[in-house]
């Protein structure tokens, strides 16, 4: 599947219980790119779990708060589906998130004004048109570098930290 942002406005209604897991995820990506979390209620349940590297969100309200926080922190957020594979209720989506961290704090980090270009993968299970779990993998170091929490790759500070970590690893019993 080629890389694509939304082809246009998302379908006004969710795909429904008879939709394939891939159709559900395409609709979710389209909705996320509208920056409105409310329509996502249609494909979430009290049992849905969203697991990120730094937190796990359970249930509709907690997951919608996560999305609202991300939309507020990155007002020009775009999530582009790069590739998708689905089989037997499971979907893997490789995506790119782009935007500017110019809004509110995100995950405790004050707005940096930095441009974000982040890669990730979601492992999603869907049953009867409802997402039961979404396990998200992303490059946290890539994100930390982009928002200024970690030194730029190859910088003197980065090289010194890597050498120091290597030294500590060799000194451990």
WONOR-V449730 format. One record per pair of residues at least 6 apart in sequence whose C-alpha atoms are under 7 Angstrom apart, sorted by the first residue. I is the first residue (numbers start at 1). J is the second residue. D is the distance in Angstrom with one decimal. If there is no record, write none. Layout:
BEGIN
i=I j=J d=D
i=I j=J d=D
END
This chain:
BEGIN
i=1 j=83 d=5.4
i=1 j=84 d=6.7
i=2 j=82 d=6.3
i=2 j=83 d=6.6
i=3 j=80 d=6.8
i=3 j=81 d=5.8
i=3 j=82 d=4.2
i=3 j=83 d=6.6
i=4 j=80 d=5.7
i=4 j=81 d=5.8
i=4 j=82 d=6.6
i=5 j=79 d=7.0
i=5 j=80 d=4.7
i=5 j=81 d=6.7
i=6 j=30 d=5.3
i=10 j=27 d=6.6
i=10 j=30 d=5.3
i=10 j=31 d=6.1
i=14 j=27 d=6.9
i=14 j=42 d=6.4
i=15 j=23 d=6.8
i=15 j=24 d=6.0
i=16 j=129 d=5.4
i=17 j=128 d=4.3
i=17 j=129 d=4.1
i=18 j=128 d=6.4
i=18 j=129 d=6.5
i=19 j=129 d=6.0
i=21 j=89 d=5.8
i=21 j=90 d=6.9
i=21 j=91 d=6.5
i=21 j=126 d=5.5
i=21 j=129 d=6.8
i=22 j=86 d=6.2
i=22 j=91 d=6.4
i=24 j=129 d=6.5
i=28 j=40 d=6.9
i=29 j=79 d=6.9
i=33 j=78 d=5.6
i=33 j=79 d=6.4
i=35 j=71 d=5.9
i=37 j=64 d=5.7
i=37 j=67 d=6.2
i=37 j=68 d=6.4
i=41 j=60 d=6.4
i=43 j=129 d=6.3
i=43 j=130 d=4.4
i=43 j=131 d=5.8
i=44 j=60 d=5.7
i=44 j=130 d=5.6
i=44 j=131 d=5.6
i=45 j=59 d=5.9
i=45 j=60 d=5.6
i=46 j=59 d=4.1
i=46 j=60 d=5.6
i=47 j=58 d=6.6
i=47 j=59 d=5.4
i=47 j=132 d=6.6
i=48 j=58 d=5.8
i=48 j=59 d=5.2
i=48 j=131 d=6.2
i=48 j=132 d=4.5
i=48 j=133 d=5.4
i=49 j=56 d=7.0
i=49 j=57 d=5.8
i=49 j=58 d=4.6
i=49 j=59 d=6.4
i=49 j=132 d=6.4
i=49 j=133 d=4.7
i=49 j=134 d=6.2
i=50 j=56 d=5.7
i=50 j=57 d=5.0
i=50 j=58 d=6.3
i=50 j=63 d=6.8
i=50 j=133 d=5.9
i=50 j=134 d=4.8
i=50 j=135 d=6.1
i=51 j=57 d=6.3
i=51 j=134 d=6.1
i=51 j=135 d=4.8
i=51 j=136 d=6.0
i=52 j=135 d=6.5
i=52 j=136 d=5.1
i=52 j=137 d=6.8
i=53 j=137 d=6.7
i=57 j=63 d=5.6
i=69 j=106 d=6.9
i=70 j=106 d=6.6
i=71 j=77 d=6.7
i=72 j=103 d=5.6
i=72 j=104 d=5.7
i=73 j=101 d=5.8
i=73 j=102 d=6.3
i=73 j=103 d=4.2
i=73 j=104 d=4.4
i=73 j=105 d=5.8
i=73 j=106 d=5.6
i=73 j=111 d=6.9
i=74 j=99 d=5.9
i=74 j=100 d=5.4
i=74 j=101 d=4.8
i=74 j=102 d=6.0
i=74 j=103 d=5.7
i=75 j=103 d=6.2
i=76 j=99 d=5.1
i=76 j=100 d=6.3
i=77 j=97 d=7.0
i=77 j=98 d=5.8
i=77 j=99 d=4.5
i=78 j=97 d=5.7
i=78 j=98 d=5.4
i=78 j=99 d=6.3
i=79 j=95 d=6.6
i=79 j=96 d=5.6
i=79 j=97 d=4.4
i=79 j=98 d=6.5
i=80 j=95 d=5.4
i=80 j=96 d=5.2
i=80 j=97 d=6.4
i=81 j=93 d=6.7
i=81 j=94 d=6.2
i=81 j=95 d=4.5
i=81 j=96 d=6.7
i=82 j=94 d=5.4
i=82 j=95 d=5.0
i=82 j=96 d=6.9
i=83 j=93 d=5.8
i=83 j=94 d=5.2
i=84 j=91 d=6.9
i=84 j=92 d=5.6
i=84 j=93 d=4.4
i=84 j=94 d=6.4
i=85 j=91 d=5.7
i=85 j=92 d=5.2
i=85 j=93 d=6.7
i=86 j=92 d=6.3
i=89 j=125 d=5.6
i=89 j=126 d=5.2
i=89 j=127 d=6.3
i=90 j=124 d=5.7
i=90 j=125 d=4.5
i=90 j=126 d=6.4
i=91 j=123 d=5.9
i=91 j=124 d=5.1
i=91 j=125 d=6.3
i=92 j=121 d=6.8
i=92 j=122 d=5.6
i=92 j=123 d=4.7
i=92 j=124 d=6.3
i=93 j=121 d=5.5
i=93 j=122 d=5.2
i=93 j=123 d=6.8
i=94 j=120 d=5.9
i=94 j=121 d=4.4
i=94 j=122 d=6.6
i=95 j=119 d=5.9
i=95 j=120 d=5.4
i=95 j=121 d=6.1
i=96 j=117 d=6.8
i=96 j=118 d=5.5
i=96 j=119 d=4.6
i=96 j=120 d=6.4
i=97 j=117 d=5.8
i=97 j=118 d=5.1
i=97 j=119 d=6.4
i=98 j=116 d=5.2
i=98 j=117 d=4.5
i=98 j=118 d=6.4
i=99 j=115 d=5.9
i=99 j=116 d=5.3
i=99 j=117 d=6.9
i=100 j=113 d=6.1
i=100 j=114 d=5.6
i=100 j=115 d=4.4
i=100 j=116 d=5.7
i=101 j=111 d=5.5
i=101 j=112 d=5.8
i=101 j=113 d=5.1
i=101 j=114 d=5.4
i=101 j=115 d=6.4
i=101 j=116 d=6.9
i=102 j=111 d=5.1
i=102 j=112 d=6.3
i=102 j=113 d=4.6
i=103 j=111 d=5.8
i=104 j=110 d=6.7
i=104 j=111 d=5.7
i=105 j=111 d=5.2
i=112 j=147 d=5.9
i=114 j=146 d=6.4
i=114 j=147 d=5.5
i=115 j=146 d=6.9
i=116 j=146 d=6.1
i=118 j=142 d=7.0
i=118 j=143 d=6.5
i=119 j=138 d=6.1
i=119 j=139 d=6.7
i=120 j=137 d=5.5
i=120 j=138 d=4.2
i=120 j=139 d=6.8
i=121 j=136 d=5.8
i=121 j=137 d=5.2
i=121 j=138 d=6.5
i=122 j=134 d=6.3
i=122 j=135 d=5.6
i=122 j=136 d=4.5
i=122 j=137 d=6.3
i=123 j=134 d=5.7
i=123 j=135 d=5.1
i=123 j=136 d=6.4
i=124 j=133 d=5.6
i=124 j=134 d=4.4
i=124 j=135 d=6.3
i=125 j=131 d=5.9
i=125 j=132 d=5.6
i=125 j=133 d=5.4
i=125 j=134 d=6.6
i=126 j=132 d=5.6
i=144 j=150 d=5.3
i=145 j=151 d=5.9
i=145 j=152 d=5.7
i=151 j=157 d=6.3
i=151 j=158 d=5.5
i=152 j=158 d=6.6
END
